[in-house]
Amino acid sequence: MDYGDAIAHLKQSDAILAQVIEQVGSCTLGRDQQTGDLLAALSRAILYQQLSGKSAAAIHARFLQLYPGQPHPTAIDILQTPDELLRSVGISRPKIVYLKDLAQKAVDGLPTLENLAEMEDEAIIQCLTPIKGIGRWTVQMLLIFRLHRWDVWPVDDLGVRSALRRTYGLSEMPNKQQTEQFGQPWKPYRTIAAWYLWRSLAPG
């Protein structure tokens, strides 16, 4: 993917963000894109909620290992997996409830990624947040990493807010409203700005 126009716009709109972009280097967001259907994407997002990336990645890997011979479990696979087996790979009890509710909704008929691709970002959020355990942040991660939307600004994301605090020398963590204001000049490429802010927190 060519992020040239996005990066030029971000650098022009914000001198401090321009420094972050220079330090981080080329945008590799395209390499971070996920595979699998909507069930796979939302299952992963649930498992990543409120955990560090490293911890979540380990739990997600162990979850997938429960279903050898296939890249992702089906909804029926998840529904038929005993709760204790899911607990044994580190999944919390509330997240097991969320996973099984999601799997049941998949059996009943979730929209496909192709369906969602035709919809506006906000409409997708409204469509998916009624699912138990799926909040606005979770759908935004889907928009960024699975549907390749370029103007998603996750104001609830701790990483984004931590990076803003550090990058702009703020005395405390910005609240949602302040985070929203930071993102305004970066439209329509706020996804790319978020990616650079996340990367600015990475060691080394």
VOZA-462979 format. One line per 3 residues: number of its first residue (from 0); their letters; for each residue x, y, z of N, C-alpha, C. Coordinates in pm, 1 decimal. Layout:
N
NUM = a = X Y Z X Y Z X Y Z; ... .
REM end
This chain:
204
0 = mdy = 84.2 -119.6 0.0 0.0 0.0 0.0 87.6 124.3 0.0; 44.7 226.4 -72.0 120.9 349.7 -80.3 62.6 452.7 16.4; 139.4 482.2 119.6 93.0 577.7 220.1 152.0 716.8 197.7 .
3 = gda = 208.9 740.4 80.2 278.5 865.2 53.1 193.2 989.5 74.2; 72.1 990.4 17.1 -15.3 1107.8 31.2 -53.3 1130.1 176.6; -81.7 1019.4 246.4 -120.4 1029.7 387.3 -6.6 1088.5 470.0 .
6 = iah = 112.1 1038.4 448.9 227.4 1084.6 527.0 258.1 1231.1 496.0; 249.2 1268.7 370.0 272.2 1409.0 333.0 172.2 1500.3 402.4; 46.1 1458.9 405.5 -58.6 1539.6 470.7 -31.5 1551.2 620.8 .
9 = lkq = 2.7 1440.1 684.5 24.9 1441.0 829.5 144.6 1527.8 865.0; 251.4 1515.6 789.3 370.7 1596.9 816.7 340.3 1745.5 801.0; 263.8 1777.4 698.5 232.0 1917.6 669.8 140.9 1977.1 777.4 .
12 = sda = 54.2 1893.0 833.6 -46.3 1943.3 927.7 5.8 1953.2 1071.1; 120.6 1888.0 1100.8 163.6 1880.8 1240.4 314.7 1857.5 1246.4; 388.7 1959.4 1289.0 535.4 1949.7 1291.3 584.8 1845.7 1391.8 .
15 = ila = 513.2 1831.5 1503.8 556.4 1734.7 1605.4 532.1 1592.2 1554.9; 415.1 1569.9 1496.2 388.3 1438.3 1439.6 487.4 1408.3 1327.0; 526.7 1510.7 1252.9 625.2 1492.5 1145.6 755.2 1435.2 1201.4 .
18 = qvi = 795.5 1480.1 1321.4 916.7 1426.8 1383.9 900.2 1279.1 1418.9; 780.9 1243.3 1468.6 752.8 1102.4 1501.4 762.3 1016.8 1374.9; 704.2 1066.2 1266.6 706.2 993.1 1140.1 849.9 971.6 1092.8 .
21 = eqv = 933.2 1074.4 1106.5 1074.3 1062.3 1067.4 1146.1 957.7 1152.8; 1117.6 957.8 1282.7 1184.0 863.9 1374.1 1140.8 719.4 1348.3; 1011.2 698.9 1323.9 958.8 562.2 1305.5 997.0 507.5 1168.0 .
24 = gsc = 990.2 593.2 1066.9 1025.2 549.1 931.0 903.0 508.1 850.7; 923.5 420.4 755.0 816.5 380.8 661.9 697.4 320.2 734.9; 578.3 348.5 684.0 456.0 290.1 740.5 438.9 148.3 688.7 .
27 = tlg = 433.0 53.4 780.5 416.0 -87.7 742.2 280.4 -141.2 785.9; 184.5 -50.8 798.9 50.4 -92.7 841.2 -4.2 -203.9 752.3; 23.4 -195.4 622.3 -26.3 -298.4 530.6 19.3 -437.2 568.3 .
30 = rdq = 138.9 -448.4 628.1 190.5 -579.4 669.4 123.8 -629.1 796.6; 62.9 -535.7 870.6 -4.4 -573.3 996.2 -148.6 -620.6 972.9; -194.9 -614.7 848.0 -335.6 -648.9 820.9 -362.2 -796.2 849.4 .
33 = qtg = -478.3 -821.6 903.2 -514.4 -956.9 944.9 -584.4 -1032.8 832.0; -597.3 -1163.0 853.8 -669.1 -1248.5 759.0 -785.8 -1314.6 831.6; -864.4 -1391.5 756.9 -977.0 -1461.8 818.7 -1107.4 -1386.8 802.7 .
36 = dll = -1215.4 -1452.0 840.8 -1348.4 -1392.8 825.8 -1382.6 -1304.1 945.8; -1505.4 -1256.4 949.6 -1546.7 -1165.9 1057.5 -1538.6 -1234.2 1193.7; -1576.7 -1361.0 1200.8 -1569.0 -1434.9 1327.6 -1424.9 -1438.8 1376.8 .
39 = aal = -1332.0 -1468.7 1288.0 -1190.1 -1475.4 1326.8 -1140.7 -1339.2 1375.3; -1178.9 -1234.3 1303.1 -1132.3 -1099.1 1337.3 -1188.5 -1053.7 1472.0; -1317.6 -1077.3 1494.8 -1378.5 -1032.9 1620.7 -1334.5 -1120.4 1737.4 .
42 = sra = -1311.1 -1248.1 1713.8 -1258.7 -1335.7 1819.9 -1123.6 -1283.6 1867.4; -1039.7 -1250.5 1771.0 -907.3 -1197.8 1803.9 -920.6 -1066.3 1881.3; -1008.8 -980.3 1836.2 -1025.6 -850.3 1901.7 -1072.0 -867.0 2045.9 .
45 = ily = -1162.7 -960.8 2069.6 -1209.5 -987.1 2206.7 -1092.6 -1030.7 2294.4; -1011.0 -1121.7 2242.6 -899.8 -1172.9 2321.8 -796.0 -1064.6 2351.1; -786.4 -964.2 2264.4 -687.6 -857.3 2282.7 -736.1 -746.2 2375.7 .
48 = qql = -863.4 -746.8 2412.8 -916.8 -638.4 2495.5 -846.2 -632.8 2630.5; -805.3 -511.4 2669.4 -754.1 -481.8 2804.3 -631.5 -564.4 2842.3; -554.4 -605.9 2743.5 -430.1 -678.2 2770.3 -317.5 -612.3 2692.3 .
51 = sgk = -194.9 -632.2 2738.8 -81.3 -586.9 2659.2 -75.6 -670.4 2531.6; -17.9 -613.5 2428.1 -9.7 -685.2 2300.5 58.7 -819.8 2313.7; 164.5 -824.7 2395.1 241.1 -949.4 2410.6 157.2 -1057.9 2477.5 .
54 = saa = 89.5 -1022.0 2586.6 4.7 -1119.4 2657.7 -109.0 -1167.5 2568.3; -172.3 -1072.4 2499.8 -285.4 -1107.6 2414.3 -242.1 -1198.4 2300.4; -127.0 -1168.3 2240.8 -78.7 -1250.4 2129.8 -53.2 -1394.0 2175.1 .
57 = aih = -0.4 -1410.2 2297.0 26.7 -1544.5 2349.6 -103.7 -1621.3 2370.9; -203.9 -1555.7 2428.4 -333.4 -1621.1 2452.4 -401.0 -1654.1 2319.6; -395.4 -1561.0 2224.9 -457.6 -1584.3 2094.2 -392.5 -1703.0 2024.3 .
60 = arf = -260.2 -1713.1 2033.7 -189.1 -1825.3 1971.0 -230.6 -1958.2 2034.6; -242.0 -1959.5 2167.1 -283.4 -2083.8 2235.5 -427.9 -2119.3 2201.3; -511.4 -2017.9 2186.3 -651.4 -2040.0 2146.0 -656.0 -2107.8 2009.0 .
63 = lql = -579.4 -2056.1 1912.9 -579.5 -2115.4 1778.5 -524.9 -2257.8 1780.1; -430.8 -2284.9 1871.3 -372.7 -2419.1 1879.2 -473.6 -2524.2 1926.6; -583.4 -2478.7 1985.8 -688.7 -2573.1 2025.7 -757.7 -2634.8 1904.5 .
66 = ypg = -737.4 -2574.7 1787.4 -808.3 -2618.2 1666.5 -705.9 -2648.3 1556.2; -628.2 -2756.1 1571.8 -522.9 -2785.6 1473.6 -581.4 -2819.8 1337.0; -501.8 -2795.7 1234.7 -543.4 -2833.8 1100.1 -628.8 -2731.4 1029.3 .
69 = qph = -652.8 -2616.6 1094.8 -729.9 -2510.2 1029.6 -678.5 -2375.9 1080.5; -680.8 -2273.6 995.9 -626.0 -2145.0 1040.3 -709.5 -2078.5 1150.4; -841.2 -2096.9 1145.5 -930.4 -2034.8 1244.2 -1042.2 -2132.7 1277.0 .
72 = pta = -1088.2 -2135.7 1403.9 -1202.0 -2222.3 1436.4 -1332.0 -2170.2 1376.8; -1424.0 -2260.1 1351.1 -1558.0 -2220.3 1307.6 -1640.9 -2184.4 1430.2; -1756.9 -2126.3 1405.4 -1847.6 -2092.8 1515.9 -1888.1 -2218.5 1593.0 .
75 = idi = -1915.9 -2326.7 1520.3 -1954.0 -2452.0 1586.3 -1839.4 -2504.6 1672.2; -1716.6 -2494.6 1621.0 -1599.1 -2536.3 1699.6 -1596.9 -2463.8 1834.3; -1615.6 -2332.4 1829.8 -1607.7 -2252.9 1953.3 -1720.5 -2291.3 2048.5 .
78 = lqt = -1840.8 -2306.4 1994.9 -1955.6 -2341.5 2080.2 -1937.1 -2477.9 2145.3; -1867.4 -2568.2 2077.1 -1850.9 -2704.4 2129.8 -1727.3 -2720.1 2219.2; -1648.7 -2613.9 2233.6 -1529.5 -2620.6 2317.8 -1568.3 -2597.7 2463.0 .
81 = pde = -1535.1 -2692.5 2553.3 -1570.5 -2673.7 2695.3 -1506.6 -2546.3 2751.7; -1580.2 -2479.3 2837.9 -1530.3 -2355.6 2898.0 -1395.4 -2377.0 2966.8; -1381.9 -2490.5 3034.7 -1258.0 -2513.5 3109.9 -1138.0 -2526.1 3017.6 .
84 = llr = -1160.1 -2579.1 2896.8 -1051.1 -2587.9 2800.2 -1009.2 -2447.2 2755.6; -1106.9 -2360.7 2736.5 -1077.1 -2221.9 2700.8 -1006.4 -2149.9 2817.0; -1050.4 -2180.1 2938.8 -984.5 -2121.6 3057.0 -838.7 -2165.5 3063.5 .
87 = svg = -811.6 -2289.8 3022.2 -676.5 -2345.4 3034.6 -574.0 -2275.5 2946.1; -620.8 -2204.2 2842.7 -525.1 -2131.1 2757.8 -518.4 -1983.1 2795.9; -582.4 -1948.1 2908.8 -568.2 -1813.7 2962.4 -681.4 -1718.0 2931.7 .
90 = isr = -792.3 -1768.3 2878.0 -905.0 -1680.2 2845.0 -992.2 -1661.1 2968.6; -1021.9 -1537.5 3002.8 -1102.1 -1508.5 3122.1 -1246.6 -1553.9 3101.9; -1315.7 -1573.5 3213.1 -1454.9 -1620.1 3204.4 -1544.9 -1521.9 3128.2 .
93 = pki = -1534.6 -1389.0 3154.0 -1618.1 -1297.7 3074.4 -1590.0 -1309.2 2924.7; -1463.2 -1325.7 2887.6 -1431.0 -1335.1 2744.7 -1481.5 -1465.5 2683.5; -1488.5 -1570.5 2763.7 -1547.0 -1695.7 2713.9 -1694.9 -1672.9 2681.1 .
96 = vyl = -1763.7 -1600.9 2769.1 -1904.3 -1566.8 2742.8 -1915.5 -1487.6 2612.7; -1825.3 -1390.4 2595.3 -1828.8 -1308.2 2473.8 -1802.0 -1392.6 2349.2; -1701.4 -1479.9 2356.9 -1666.7 -1564.2 2241.3 -1783.1 -1652.9 2200.7 .
99 = kdl = -1848.4 -1710.7 2301.2 -1957.9 -1804.3 2270.0 -2081.3 -1728.6 2219.8; -2103.7 -1610.0 2273.0 -2214.1 -1527.5 2222.4 -2186.5 -1488.7 2076.9; -2062.2 -1451.1 2049.6 -2022.9 -1416.5 1912.7 -2041.3 -1536.1 1819.7 .
102 = aqk = -1997.5 -1653.7 1866.0 -2009.7 -1774.3 1783.8 -2156.4 -1806.2 1755.3; -2242.4 -1789.3 1856.2 -2384.9 -1815.1 1835.9 -2443.3 -1717.5 1734.4; -2401.1 -1592.4 1743.3 -2449.4 -1493.4 1645.8 -2398.1 -1525.2 1505.2 .
105 = avd = -2277.1 -1580.9 1498.0 -2223.6 -1621.2 1367.6 -2307.5 -1734.9 1308.5; -2350.1 -1827.7 1393.2 -2437.6 -1936.7 1348.2 -2571.2 -1879.4 1300.0; -2622.3 -1782.6 1374.8 -2751.7 -1721.7 1340.5 -2742.5 -1633.7 1216.1 .
108 = glp = -2619.1 -1586.7 1185.9 -2601.2 -1506.8 1064.9 -2542.9 -1368.7 1088.1; -2412.0 -1360.0 1094.0 -2344.2 -1230.3 1098.6 -2328.1 -1177.7 956.3; -2313.5 -1046.4 939.8 -2279.1 -996.1 806.1 -2140.2 -1046.5 766.3 .
111 = tle = -2115.3 -1055.8 638.9 -1981.8 -1094.3 592.9 -1893.7 -970.0 584.3; -1764.3 -992.0 572.6 -1673.5 -879.6 553.3 -1706.9 -804.2 424.6; -1753.5 -879.6 325.4 -1792.9 -817.1 198.6 -1912.7 -724.4 219.1 .
114 = nla = -2008.2 -767.3 302.4 -2121.9 -680.7 336.6 -2072.7 -551.9 403.6; -1984.0 -570.2 500.7 -1935.3 -455.7 577.6 -1854.6 -359.8 490.8; -1784.2 -415.0 393.8 -1700.0 -331.3 307.6 -1780.9 -226.5 232.0 .
117 = eme = -1912.0 -253.1 216.1 -1999.2 -158.8 144.4 -2051.9 -48.3 235.8; -2025.7 -60.2 366.4 -2086.9 29.8 464.5 -1988.8 137.1 513.1; -2045.1 248.2 561.6 -1964.7 353.7 625.3 -1914.0 304.5 761.2 .
120 = dea = -1804.3 365.0 807.2 -1744.6 323.1 935.1 -1845.8 324.2 1049.2; -1918.6 435.3 1063.1 -2011.0 449.1 1176.6 -2123.5 347.0 1167.8; -2167.9 316.5 1047.7 -2273.0 215.4 1031.0 -2223.0 77.7 1073.1 .
123 = iiq = -2097.5 48.7 1046.6 -2039.2 -80.1 1087.2 -2032.4 -87.1 1239.2; -1993.9 23.4 1302.2 -1988.6 27.5 1448.9 -2127.1 0.6 1507.3; -2228.7 65.9 1451.9 -2366.0 46.2 1501.6 -2414.9 -96.1 1477.1 .
126 = clt = -2368.8 -156.8 1369.7 -2410.3 -293.0 1334.2 -2352.2 -396.9 1429.6; -2227.5 -375.9 1472.8 -2157.6 -481.1 1547.3 -2155.7 -461.9 1698.5; -2173.0 -339.1 1747.1 -2164.6 -319.1 1892.6 -2278.8 -383.4 1972.6 .
129 = pik = -2394.3 -419.0 1913.0 -2491.8 -493.8 1992.7 -2444.1 -633.0 2035.0; -2338.9 -684.5 1971.3 -2285.0 -814.8 2010.5 -2217.6 -800.8 2147.0; -2245.9 -893.3 2237.0 -2191.9 -888.3 2372.9 -2038.1 -882.9 2369.8 .
132 = gig = -1981.3 -786.6 2442.3 -1836.0 -777.5 2449.7 -1771.2 -704.2 2334.3; -1850.7 -659.0 2237.9 -1796.8 -585.2 2123.8 -1832.4 -438.1 2141.0; -1732.9 -359.0 2177.4 -1754.0 -215.7 2194.0 -1699.3 -137.7 2075.9 .
135 = rwt = -1706.3 -8.0 2088.8 -1662.2 79.2 1980.0 -1514.5 56.3 1944.7; -1428.4 47.1 2047.7 -1285.4 26.2 2023.9 -1261.9 -102.9 1945.3; -1331.4 -208.7 1983.6 -1312.0 -337.5 1918.3 -1344.8 -329.5 1769.5 .
138 = vqm = -1455.0 -262.1 1737.2 -1492.8 -248.4 1595.7 -1392.5 -158.7 1523.0; -1340.6 -58.1 1593.2 -1240.5 27.4 1528.7 -1114.3 -50.7 1492.4; -1074.5 -147.1 1576.7 -958.9 -230.4 1543.1 -987.8 -314.3 1417.8 .
141 = lli = -1112.1 -360.1 1406.2 -1154.5 -432.5 1286.0 -1146.0 -341.6 1163.0; -1191.6 -218.4 1179.7 -1188.1 -122.4 1068.0 -1044.5 -96.3 1022.9; -954.1 -86.9 1119.9 -814.9 -56.2 1086.2 -743.3 -177.4 1027.3 .
144 = frl = -750.5 -289.2 1098.9 -662.3 -402.2 1066.5 -723.3 -505.9 973.6; -855.0 -498.7 952.7 -916.1 -598.6 863.4 -983.4 -534.2 742.6; -1044.0 -417.1 764.2 -1116.5 -352.0 654.8 -1036.6 -237.7 591.7 .
147 = hrw = -916.3 -212.6 645.0 -821.9 -120.4 581.2 -878.0 21.0 568.2; -954.7 65.5 667.5 -1008.2 201.4 663.8 -900.1 299.8 710.9; -888.3 412.3 644.0 -776.5 503.5 664.8 -805.7 620.1 757.7 .
150 = dvw = -929.4 637.6 799.5 -960.4 754.1 882.9 -1031.0 713.1 1011.4; -975.1 614.5 1079.4 -1029.8 568.0 1207.0 -944.6 628.6 1318.6; -1010.5 686.9 1416.6 -939.0 754.2 1526.2 -990.8 701.0 1659.0 .
153 = pvd = -921.0 600.7 1716.7 -971.4 533.6 1837.7 -940.9 612.2 1965.3; -1031.3 702.6 2001.1 -1006.7 792.3 2115.3 -1002.7 716.8 2248.0; -1054.3 593.5 2252.3 -1051.5 514.1 2375.3 -922.4 434.2 2389.2 .
156 = dlg = -837.2 437.8 2288.5 -720.3 350.7 2288.4 -611.7 404.6 2381.3; -571.5 320.4 2476.8 -473.1 362.0 2576.1 -338.6 392.9 2511.4; -301.0 314.4 2410.5 -173.3 336.8 2342.9 -169.1 472.1 2273.7 .
159 = vrs = -277.8 505.1 2203.3 -285.3 634.6 2134.7 -275.6 747.8 2236.1; -349.2 736.0 2344.6 -350.3 844.3 2443.6 -215.7 855.6 2516.3; -153.5 741.0 2544.0 -19.9 742.9 2606.8 81.4 808.3 2514.9 .
162 = alr = 72.4 774.8 2386.3 166.2 832.3 2289.1 144.9 982.3 2274.6; 19.5 1027.3 2276.2 -7.6 1171.2 2269.5 51.7 1242.6 2390.9; 33.1 1183.1 2506.8 86.1 1245.2 2629.2 238.2 1259.5 2619.8 .
165 = rty = 304.5 1153.6 2576.7 451.0 1156.1 2569.9 500.3 1247.8 2457.8; 438.2 1234.3 2341.6 484.6 1309.1 2223.7 466.2 1459.5 2240.6; 354.4 1498.6 2302.0 322.5 1641.9 2312.7 353.1 1699.0 2451.6 .
168 = gls = 419.3 1619.1 2535.9 461.8 1668.4 2667.2 346.6 1709.6 2756.6; 234.8 1635.0 2752.9 118.5 1669.4 2834.7 141.7 1627.0 2979.2; 85.7 1701.3 3073.7 106.2 1669.8 3215.6 27.1 1546.8 3258.8 .
171 = emp = -81.4 1517.7 3188.0 -159.3 1397.8 3219.8 -219.0 1339.7 3092.1; -275.7 1220.9 3105.8 -333.1 1152.6 2990.8 -447.6 1235.3 2931.7; -450.1 1257.3 2800.2 -561.9 1332.9 2742.5 -692.6 1254.4 2754.9 .
174 = nkq = -803.0 1326.2 2780.0 -932.3 1257.9 2784.5 -984.0 1237.8 2641.8; -1101.3 1179.9 2629.8 -1156.3 1150.1 2496.2 -1170.5 1275.7 2411.2; -1223.3 1380.8 2473.3 -1248.6 1504.5 2398.5 -1117.3 1565.7 2347.7 .
177 = qte = -1015.6 1566.6 2434.8 -885.4 1620.2 2394.1 -823.3 1534.1 2283.3; -838.0 1402.0 2297.6 -784.7 1310.3 2196.8 -853.7 1333.0 2062.6; -984.4 1353.3 2068.2 -1060.9 1381.6 1946.4 -1008.5 1508.4 1878.7 .
180 = qfg = -979.4 1610.5 1958.6 -930.5 1737.6 1903.1 -793.4 1720.1 1838.0; -708.0 1640.6 1899.9 -576.6 1615.1 1840.8 -591.0 1559.1 1699.6; -690.1 1471.7 1680.8 -704.8 1403.4 1553.3 -763.8 1487.6 1441.3 .
183 = qpw = -826.5 1598.8 1475.4 -898.1 1676.9 1373.4 -810.6 1719.5 1253.7; -690.1 1773.1 1277.8 -609.6 1817.5 1163.0 -559.5 1701.7 1076.0; -569.3 1579.3 1128.6 -510.5 1464.3 1059.0 -608.9 1394.2 965.5 .
186 = kpy = -735.3 1438.8 965.9 -831.8 1382.3 871.7 -782.5 1405.7 729.2; -803.5 1318.0 634.5 -874.9 1188.8 644.1 -779.8 1069.8 659.7; -670.4 1090.7 735.3 -569.5 984.6 748.0 -539.3 953.1 894.5 .
189 = rti = -643.2 957.1 978.6 -617.9 939.7 1121.9 -572.1 799.3 1158.2; -609.9 699.6 1078.9 -558.7 563.9 1102.1 -406.0 564.0 1095.3; -351.9 630.8 995.2 -207.2 632.1 975.8 -140.0 705.7 1091.7 .
192 = aaw = -202.2 815.2 1137.3 -149.8 887.3 1254.1 -149.5 796.7 1377.0; -259.4 723.2 1397.8 -267.1 631.4 1512.9 -156.7 526.7 1505.1; -133.3 473.7 1385.9 -30.0 370.6 1369.1 106.3 426.4 1408.2 .
195 = ylw = 136.3 549.1 1363.0 265.4 609.1 1398.4 275.5 634.0 1548.1; 166.9 675.0 1610.9 170.1 695.8 1755.4 193.5 564.5 1829.1; 127.0 458.6 1785.3 151.5 326.1 1845.4 298.4 286.9 1831.2 .
198 = rsl = 351.1 303.5 1710.7 489.4 263.2 1684.0 587.7 348.0 1764.8; 550.9 470.6 1795.3 641.3 557.2 1872.2 663.6 504.5 2013.4; 572.4 418.9 2060.4 583.9 360.9 2194.2 666.2 232.9 2195.4 .
201 = apg = 692.1 177.6 2076.4 763.0 49.0 2068.6 908.9 67.9 2108.5; 962.3 -22.7 2190.8 1104.3 -10.2 2229.6 1195.8 -26.0 2108.6; 1305.6 43.9 2112.7 1405.2 32.4 2005.1 1360.6 96.2 1877.8 .
REM end
